[in-house]
Every structure is written in structure tokens, then in C-alpha cells.
Amino acid sequence: RGMANYHLIFDGPLAHPIMTTSLTVNGGQVGQLKFDLFTADLKAKNDTLFLGSEDSPIEISRSGVYDFIVYGNMPLALTSSTRVETKNQEMDITAKMEKGDFSILLAAGLAKEAQGTMYFDARLKGTLDNPVLSTLDLGLSSCRMVPYMIAQSLNDINGRIKVRDNKLAVEDLNFQVGQGRVFITSPPIEKSKMILDNFIPQYLE
């Protein structure tokens, strides 16, 4: 929900479209996540979709709570023939949120409730078939969430998760469940054997 303004210009054949669109939503909500402003400028040409820019990114924000931005480019294929043509075309997407609120998790539909201080900085490269999470830094401090999968809440979540070129490391992630505290850690990134394959580690350590 929210008050929206948008325009869309679509030209050319479906195989190689040219598109310009902008969307602004004020006072909206996605799932359980409320926001003050969502703004996005998208352009498509030469079989590439441009997700805003570093100077004018896709942005969703709530004053004093969070400010999440995304920008970059990725292959665009609307037909089977262009999917073959763009198979090896690389993407480059950056997503950031500095000292935002863990409630941004609600937009992904992963939890019924979420709150706390969160830092997020990631860059995605590679191809659509073989994505490479070039960098990811996720930091959590005094967070809380109620996942859909379990009835109990996870309280006082703290710690860091790091990825470098699909290599994953967990740095002292810990949280309270009921009367107990769970601690999760892994070898440092230089020694980690946890390699992501389509964002899922094929080996746990």
C-alpha cells in the first residue's frame, strides 16, 4: 500500500527492449515492513537492466529507522533466444544499509517480527547462472526476530557474517533462545571451507 507515482516507456522488440521507468511510493508498506519512501529508476538497453545508479540508487527508507539502497546492472532476457545470448553476461549489483534497523528483514517475508541495529554491505557479480557474492558484510547488534519457522523468538542477536568471493565465515554470531544462549562461529575467511553455490554453502564447518 501507499501513494504512488510512476511512468513507463517501453520501446523496441521484445527480444531487445528499450525501457525507461520510474516509480515513487510514499507512506507505503511491503508485507509487514512500513516505509516512508520507495523510489526507483530503471532503464533497459543492450540486453542490460540498469538498477538506478550510484548517484541515484533504488532506495527504500523510513526516517530515523533505516535507509536501504541498491544500484548496478544485470542481464535482461525476456525471450529464450536472448537468454542464450546473455548467458555469460556478467552483473554488478551493490546493496547497502549503514546502521539501519533489522526490521528490513520483514520485506523478505522471513520473520513475523524483527528489530535491532543492522549493518549491511554487499556486492553481487558473476552471471545469473553462476552468481558470485564478491563481498558481504553483515553486522547485527542487540537484534530480535520471530521467524515463521519456529514459535519462539530469537533475542539479543549479535555477531557478524562475512563473504568474500563466495567464501563464507561466521564471526561470533550468538543469540538468546528461551533460557539458553546459542553461539555460532566458523574458521576465519582465509581458512573457511564454506563455499556458496547459488547462495547456499555446500559444506558446513
N, C-alpha and C positions, 0 to 999 in steps of 0.2 A: 504493500500500500504506500501511498504518498502522492504528492503533486508533481507531475512530470511534464517536461518539455522535451521534444525530440524532433529531429528531422533525418531523413534518409534519402540519399541519391544513389541509385543502382543503375549501372550502365554496362553495355558490352554483353558478350555471350556468357552463358552460364559456366562454360569451361574456363574462361579467363575474365572474370568480372572486374569492374572498376566500381568501387563503393566509397562513399563518404557518409558517415553518420555521427550524430552527436546526441547525447542523452543526459538530461539533468533531472534528478529526483530530489525533492526537498521533503523533510519530515516523513521519511518512509520507514519500512520495516521489511526485512527478509527473514522468514522463519520467525525465530524469537529475537533476532537482532534488530534493535532500533538504531536509526541513524538520522543525523541532521541533513547530510548532503551526500549524494552519489552523483558523480559526473564522469562521463566517458566520451572520448573522441576516438572513433575507429575509422581506419582507411584501408582499402584493399587495392592493390595493383601489382602486376607482375607476379601473380600467384602467391602474394605475401599479404598477410593481415598485420597491420601495424596497430598495436595496442597503445594508443596515446604516444607520448614521448617523455624523455626525462624532464623536460621543462613543463610539460602539460600531461601528467600521467592520468590513468584511470584512478579515481580516488573515492573512498568511502570513509566518512568521518562522523564523529559525534563530539561536540565541543567539550574539551576537558576530559575526554574518556579515551578516544583512540583516533588515529589517523592512518589508514592503510592505503598504500599506493602500489600500482602495478604499471609497468611500461615495458615495451620491447616489440618484438615481431616474431611471427611464426608462419609456417607454410599454410596456404589456403587452397583446399582442393574440394570442389563441390561435385565433381564428376569422377567416374572411375578412371578415365584417361589422365586427368590432372593429378590424381592420387599416385599414379605410376610416375608421372613426370617430376613430382615434388618429393618422392620417397626419400631421397638423400639430401633434401634441402634442410639446412640447419635453422634452428630457432635460437632466440636470445631474449629471455624474459627475466626481468628483475621485479621482486616483490619486497616491500619494506614496511616495517612499523616500529618506530622508536618509542619505547616506554609507553606502549599502548595498554589496553585492557584485554585480559584473557577472554572477555565476552565475545570477541571477534570469532571465536570458535563456533558460536551459535549459528553463524551464517552457513557453515558447512553441515549443519544438522547432526553433529557428533555428540551433542550433550543437551540436556534439558535446562541446565543452569551452568554458568561459567563466569568467573570474576577473578581479578587479581592483576598484578603487573606483569607485562609480557614484552619481550623484545624479539623482533623477527627480521631477518635479512637473508634473502635467498636469491640465487641466480640459476636459471634453468637453461641448459644448452643441449646440444645433440639434435637428433631427429625425433619425429613423432613416434617412430617405431622403436628407437633406442635413445630415450631421454637420458641426459647426464645432468644430475644435480651438481653443478660446478661448485657452488658454495651454499651452505645453510648454517646459520647461527640462530638458535632458538634459546632464549633465556626466560625462565619462569621464577617469580618471586612472590611468595605468600598467595598463591593461587588456589582456587577451589572450583571443582566441577562435579556435576551429577551426570554421568554417562547414561545413555539409553540402555546399555548392555547390562548394567548392574543396578541394584536398588540403592546401595549405599553411596554416599558422596566421598570424593577424594579431597581431603582438606590439607591446607598448608603445603601446597606443591611448590617445590623449589628445585633448581638444577638447570643444567644446560645440555643441549643436544647439538652436535656439530656434524656436518657432512662436507667432505672435500672430494670432488670428482667421484661421486657415488660411494665413497668410503665413509662409513658411519661410526660415530663414537658417542657414548653417553657419559656425561661428566656429572657424577654425584646427583642423580635425579632421585628425589625422595618425597614421600607424601604420607599423610595420616589416613588410615582406614579403620574406622571404629576406634578401638583402644590401642591398636598397633601401628607401627611405622614401617613402611616398605622402602628399602634402599636399592637403587639400580645403578650399576656402573659398568664400564667396559674398559678395555685397554685404550690408551690414548690413540688419537687419529693416525699417528705414524705407524702404529703396530696393529691396528684394527684389521680383522679378517672379515668384518661385516660389510659386504658389497651389495649395493642396491641394484636390483633388476626390476625395472618399471616401478620404482619407489618402494619395493619390498626387499628386505635383506634375505639372501638365500642361505645365510649361515648366521647363527646367533652365538655370541660369546660374552 
